[in-house]
Amino acid sequence: MNKFLELAIAGVQQLVPYVPGKPVEELQRELGIAEVIKLASNENPLGTGAKVAAAIQATLPELTRYPDGSGFALKAALSAKLKVAPEQITLGNGSSEILELVMRTFVTPELEVVFSQHAFALYPILTQAVGAKAKVVPAKSYGHDLTAMRKQIGPQTRLVFIANPNNPTGTLLDKDELEKFIASLPAHVLCVLDEAYYEFVDPAVRTESLAWPIRYPNLIIARTFSKAYGLAGLRIGYGISSPDIADLLNRVRQPFNCSMLALAAAEAALGDSDYLNQTVALNSAGMAQLTEAFKELDLPWIPSSGNFVSVDVKQAALPIYEALLRKGVIVRPVANYEMPKHLRVSIGTERENAIFINALREVLSGV
Ligand SMILES: *Cc1c(COP(=O)(O)O)cnc(C)c1O
């Protein structure tokens, strides 16, 4: 029993911590094997890009200094690329920090936060941490049911989280329905549109969401450098909103919330379109490779617009996850998302995918 539990604020007393994917080194230690494949945290399988590595090298002599707390250069680069004003941008220590800043800026314990069943695990954690009431709306075919979500929004609602595509289901909302939902929100309700996987979405169906915060000033779009840009280890993401909301988020954040290395790397990553294109191409090929295998193994999967796919193993998934671990393959069980028969698999390199498929085939046939 934690001796300080009673002193913690009410929400924190009930808090269940986020469970991250198992680190490669930990499994290597446990099994004493050299090669471990990690397809558990939707990381970029390409490794650090050359332009990012060079930017980090160039920054190393400067590390005795504080970073630029305004993130001027990165905001200028984002502004030019995304066609939004620098005043609309909030930089964060990962886009997780953007979600947290919105929560801390706007949500108090009396208020409600609406999000979908099977939505990203950080939403319930952040809601619980401030002690606000979570309204979890049942999903429709694993995706967000916007009609049902809209009905849950009342006078006490301050915030709605939408993940598009959603993690861990990979589901994508229809862009017109999504815009209609956002347009229908009352003025006292903010909406975080979490687009951590935006870059992986087929351009034919993805939203032109960056224009929305001007039309709908209560909207905050959260994006990240962790996934398609391959910078998960550095922690950098950003919010795009109306200048008024960005002003408030920037008051709440720590003055030096993004490290000098992260700022420099993100700016370099933004300019490396070859890396991004290669990432997206590798992802489509890998998605085809995995789903072909699932078809052959007669396992249903949820069609995904992200860099991962959740597969239904048609039995309790935890023992399958554990058997895969013993073969040196780390994937993600999603029972904590109310999906006890699914495993979420991140798309890896062709070779990593093949090793996973082989291991899964063996585990399912009892080898
Ligand atoms: C990975 C992820 C994020 C953010 O990750 P950061 O590394 O904090 O930028 C946000 N939302 C969803 C749905 C994610 O899967």
The ligand as a Tripos MOL2 file, in Angstrom:
@<TRIPOS>MOLECULE
LIG
   15    15     1     0     0
SMALL
NO_CHARGES

@<TRIPOS>ATOM
      1 C1          1.3320    7.2840  -30.5870 C.3       1 LIG1
      2 C2          0.0760    8.0820  -30.3730 C.ar      1 LIG1
      3 C3          0.0930    9.3990  -29.9170 C.ar      1 LIG1
      4 C4          1.2400   10.2020  -29.5270 C.3       1 LIG1
      5 O1          2.4180    9.8380  -29.2870 O.3       1 LIG1
      6 P1          3.5640   10.8590  -28.9420 P.3       1 LIG1
      7 O2          4.7570    9.9940  -29.0580 O.co2     1 LIG1
      8 O3          3.3080   11.3660  -27.5720 O.co2     1 LIG1
      9 O4          3.5260   11.9710  -29.9440 O.co2     1 LIG1
     10 C5         -1.0950   10.0890  -29.8180 C.ar      1 LIG1
     11 N1         -2.2420    9.5260  -30.1380 N.ar      1 LIG1
     12 C6         -2.3180    8.2820  -30.5830 C.ar      1 LIG1
     13 C7         -3.6350    7.7370  -30.9570 C.3       1 LIG1
     14 C8         -1.1650    7.5020  -30.6870 C.ar      1 LIG1
     15 O5         -1.2590    6.2430  -31.0800 O.3       1 LIG1
@<TRIPOS>BOND
     1     1     2 1
     2     2     3 ar
     3     2    14 ar
     4     3     4 1
     5     3    10 ar
     6     4     5 1
     7     5     6 1
     8     6     7 2
     9     6     8 1
    10     6     9 1
    11    10    11 ar
    12    11    12 ar
    13    12    13 1
    14    12    14 ar
    15    14    15 1
@<TRIPOS>SUBSTRUCTURE
     1 LIG1         1 GROUP 0 **** ****
